[in-house]
Structures are given as C-alpha cells and as structure tokens.
C-alpha cells in the first residue's frame, strides 16, 4: 500500500497511457518524459527496473550501461535483455558484456531466464 511507482519514457504518448493506467487503477505513481542518456537520475528507490533497453542505449553511447549503473540510486536494480528475436524467434546469447561490467564494478548479481528474456537482479548497496 505504501508503494509509489515512477517511470521514465522518451515518448509522451506512452507516459500518458501509463499515467492513465495509474489513475484508473488507483496506483500511486507517475510516468514522466525523459531521456536516460541525458538524465541525472536525482531520486532514490528500493528497486529500479531497466527492461530491454541497455542494448539500444549502448548503440547511441558506448559504455553507457556502466555510467547508468553508477548513477542509479537504488538498493536493487533489475535489468533484462531479450534472448530471442521477436519476429524470427532466433535465439541469441545476451548479456556477456553486461556481466563483464557488473564484475568490473564489483556488483553482486543473480540471473535467471523467463521465456525469451534474461534478468539480472543486482544488489547495489550493502
């Protein structure tokens, strides 16, 4: 009951949909328009979810994931990557570069797969 959700999305239209859903269901939360590549992330949270976005951001800015992990002020971060193409369902290995970054930063993590997605649960603070 004391949970508040915050979301960030590039698309105002998507934020409008999420905010409408929050209001309709009585969920405390807000989705705001923002660009992870430009944001300072000046807020704290217990858990931060970063689903299927890091591969794309790495195309725009190499090693951005390392910077982002340092900036996120959460006890836990949950990151996911697709493990198969949506259209062709071709399987591919994801996350080896990400695991290297986690190890270099000394972050503890566990991983698991559900369907065509791999998740990394990262413990940010002791």
C-alpha positions as YAML, in Angstrom:
chain: A
units: angstrom
residues:
- id: 1
  name: UNK
  ca: [0.00, 0.00, 0.00]
- id: 2
  name: UNK
  ca: [2.93, 2.34, 0.55]
- id: 3
  name: UNK
  ca: [4.48, 1.69, -2.86]
- id: 4
  name: UNK
  ca: [4.97, 4.54, -5.31]
- id: 5
  name: UNK
  ca: [5.98, 3.86, -8.92]
- id: 6
  name: UNK
  ca: [7.98, 6.21, -11.10]
- id: 7
  name: UNK
  ca: [8.67, 5.65, -14.77]
- id: 8
  name: UNK
  ca: [10.69, 7.39, -17.42]
- id: 9
  name: UNK
  ca: [9.97, 7.14, -21.13]
- id: 10
  name: UNK
  ca: [11.03, 9.11, -24.21]
- id: 11
  name: UNK
  ca: [7.50, 9.08, -25.60]
- id: 12
  name: UNK
  ca: [4.94, 11.46, -24.10]
- id: 13
  name: UNK
  ca: [2.18, 9.28, -25.56]
- id: 14
  name: UNK
  ca: [3.47, 6.24, -23.71]
- id: 15
  name: UNK
  ca: [3.72, 8.24, -20.47]
- id: 16
  name: UNK
  ca: [0.13, 9.39, -20.96]
- id: 17
  name: UNK
  ca: [-1.01, 5.76, -21.26]
- id: 18
  name: UNK
  ca: [0.90, 4.72, -18.13]
- id: 19
  name: UNK
  ca: [-0.37, 7.73, -16.14]
- id: 20
  name: UNK
  ca: [-3.93, 6.96, -17.24]
- id: 21
  name: UNK
  ca: [-3.48, 3.36, -16.07]
- id: 22
  name: UNK
  ca: [-2.11, 4.52, -12.70]
- id: 23
  name: UNK
  ca: [-5.08, 6.85, -12.21]
- id: 24
  name: UNK
  ca: [-7.66, 4.29, -13.38]
- id: 25
  name: UNK
  ca: [-6.35, 1.55, -11.07]
- id: 26
  name: UNK
  ca: [-5.58, 3.79, -8.09]
- id: 27
  name: UNK
  ca: [-1.87, 3.06, -8.22]
- id: 28
  name: UNK
  ca: [0.32, 5.76, -6.73]
- id: 29
  name: UNK
  ca: [2.80, 6.69, -9.40]
- id: 30
  name: UNK
  ca: [3.89, 8.88, -12.24]
- id: 31
  name: UNK
  ca: [5.50, 8.35, -15.61]
- id: 32
  name: UNK
  ca: [7.44, 11.32, -16.88]
- id: 33
  name: UNK
  ca: [9.11, 12.11, -20.18]
- id: 34
  name: UNK
  ca: [12.87, 11.80, -20.00]
- id: 35
  name: UNK
  ca: [15.97, 10.61, -21.78]
- id: 36
  name: UNK
  ca: [18.19, 8.20, -19.84]
- id: 37
  name: UNK
  ca: [21.16, 9.38, -21.89]
- id: 38
  name: UNK
  ca: [20.65, 12.92, -20.54]
- id: 39
  name: UNK
  ca: [19.12, 12.37, -17.09]
- id: 40
  name: UNK
  ca: [20.90, 12.88, -13.77]
- id: 41
  name: UNK
  ca: [18.51, 10.43, -12.03]
- id: 42
  name: UNK
  ca: [18.23, 12.54, -8.89]
- id: 43
  name: UNK
  ca: [15.98, 10.22, -6.90]
- id: 44
  name: UNK
  ca: [16.24, 7.20, -4.62]
- id: 45
  name: UNK
  ca: [14.32, 3.94, -4.87]
- id: 46
  name: UNK
  ca: [14.26, 0.48, -3.41]
- id: 47
  name: UNK
  ca: [14.16, -1.19, -6.83]
- id: 48
  name: UNK
  ca: [14.90, 0.16, -10.30]
- id: 49
  name: UNK
  ca: [13.72, -1.83, -13.34]
- id: 50
  name: UNK
  ca: [15.65, -1.43, -16.61]
- id: 51
  name: UNK
  ca: [13.90, -3.77, -19.03]
- id: 52
  name: UNK
  ca: [15.17, -4.43, -22.57]
- id: 53
  name: UNK
  ca: [16.74, -1.01, -23.06]
- id: 54
  name: UNK
  ca: [20.50, -1.22, -22.49]
- id: 55
  name: UNK
  ca: [21.36, -2.83, -25.84]
- id: 56
  name: UNK
  ca: [19.73, 0.10, -27.63]
- id: 57
  name: UNK
  ca: [21.36, 2.74, -25.44]
- id: 58
  name: UNK
  ca: [24.80, 1.20, -26.00]
- id: 59
  name: UNK
  ca: [24.33, 1.87, -29.74]
- id: 60
  name: UNK
  ca: [23.92, 5.58, -29.03]
- id: 61
  name: UNK
  ca: [26.62, 5.82, -26.37]
- id: 62
  name: UNK
  ca: [29.22, 3.10, -25.85]
- id: 63
  name: UNK
  ca: [29.73, 2.09, -22.19]
- id: 64
  name: UNK
  ca: [26.59, 3.97, -21.16]
- id: 65
  name: UNK
  ca: [25.44, 0.97, -19.11]
- id: 66
  name: UNK
  ca: [28.47, 1.34, -16.83]
- id: 67
  name: UNK
  ca: [27.63, 5.03, -16.26]
- id: 68
  name: UNK
  ca: [23.96, 4.26, -15.69]
- id: 69
  name: UNK
  ca: [24.66, 1.57, -13.09]
- id: 70
  name: UNK
  ca: [26.80, 4.05, -11.16]
- id: 71
  name: UNK
  ca: [24.08, 6.75, -11.32]
- id: 72
  name: UNK
  ca: [21.11, 4.64, -10.24]
- id: 73
  name: UNK
  ca: [20.49, 5.23, -6.53]
- id: 74
  name: UNK
  ca: [18.57, 2.04, -5.65]
- id: 75
  name: UNK
  ca: [19.09, -0.88, -3.32]
- id: 76
  name: UNK
  ca: [18.41, -3.27, -6.19]
- id: 77
  name: UNK
  ca: [18.47, -2.94, -9.97]
- id: 78
  name: UNK
  ca: [16.71, -5.45, -12.22]
- id: 79
  name: UNK
  ca: [17.99, -5.42, -15.80]
- id: 80
  name: UNK
  ca: [16.67, -7.55, -18.64]
- id: 81
  name: UNK
  ca: [17.70, -8.46, -22.16]
- id: 82
  name: UNK
  ca: [15.79, -10.28, -24.88]
- id: 83
  name: UNK
  ca: [17.22, -13.71, -25.67]
- id: 84
  name: UNK
  ca: [15.39, -14.20, -28.97]
- id: 85
  name: UNK
  ca: [14.28, -12.10, -31.89]
- id: 86
  name: UNK
  ca: [10.62, -11.09, -31.65]
- id: 87
  name: UNK
  ca: [9.98, -11.68, -35.34]
- id: 88
  name: UNK
  ca: [12.06, -14.73, -36.18]
- id: 89
  name: UNK
  ca: [12.40, -16.24, -32.70]
- id: 90
  name: UNK
  ca: [16.10, -16.80, -33.45]
- id: 91
  name: UNK
  ca: [17.88, -17.37, -30.14]
- id: 92
  name: UNK
  ca: [20.91, -15.29, -29.26]
- id: 93
  name: UNK
  ca: [23.20, -15.01, -26.29]
- id: 94
  name: UNK
  ca: [22.82, -11.72, -24.45]
- id: 95
  name: UNK
  ca: [24.45, -10.12, -21.52]
- id: 96
  name: UNK
  ca: [28.07, -11.35, -21.59]
- id: 97
  name: UNK
  ca: [29.32, -7.77, -21.99]
- id: 98
  name: UNK
  ca: [26.96, -6.74, -19.21]
- id: 99
  name: UNK
  ca: [28.27, -9.43, -16.83]
- id: 100
  name: UNK
  ca: [31.79, -8.15, -17.50]
- id: 101
  name: UNK
  ca: [30.69, -4.64, -16.46]
- id: 102
  name: UNK
  ca: [28.99, -5.95, -13.32]
- id: 103
  name: UNK
  ca: [32.17, -7.81, -12.35]
- id: 104
  name: UNK
  ca: [34.38, -4.79, -13.07]
- id: 105
  name: UNK
  ca: [32.15, -2.62, -10.86]
- id: 106
  name: UNK
  ca: [32.18, -5.27, -8.11]
- id: 107
  name: UNK
  ca: [28.39, -5.60, -8.12]
- id: 108
  name: UNK
  ca: [26.78, -8.79, -6.83]
- id: 109
  name: UNK
  ca: [24.03, -10.25, -9.01]
- id: 110
  name: UNK
  ca: [21.90, -13.28, -9.76]
- id: 111
  name: UNK
  ca: [20.43, -14.09, -13.15]
- id: 112
  name: UNK
  ca: [17.51, -16.15, -14.40]
- id: 113
  name: UNK
  ca: [15.54, -16.60, -17.61]
- id: 114
  name: UNK
  ca: [11.82, -16.46, -18.23]
- id: 115
  name: UNK
  ca: [10.66, -17.18, -21.76]
- id: 116
  name: UNK
  ca: [12.73, -15.16, -24.21]
- id: 117
  name: UNK
  ca: [14.19, -12.80, -21.61]
- id: 118
  name: UNK
  ca: [17.15, -12.96, -19.23]
- id: 119
  name: UNK
  ca: [17.04, -10.97, -15.99]
- id: 120
  name: UNK
  ca: [19.88, -9.76, -13.77]
- id: 121
  name: UNK
  ca: [19.00, -8.83, -10.19]
- id: 122
  name: UNK
  ca: [21.79, -6.62, -8.93]
- id: 123
  name: UNK
  ca: [22.39, -5.74, -5.29]
- id: 124
  name: UNK
  ca: [23.59, -2.16, -5.40]
- id: 125
  name: UNK
  ca: [24.06, -1.38, -1.68]
- id: 126
  name: UNK
  ca: [25.17, -3.48, 1.25]
...
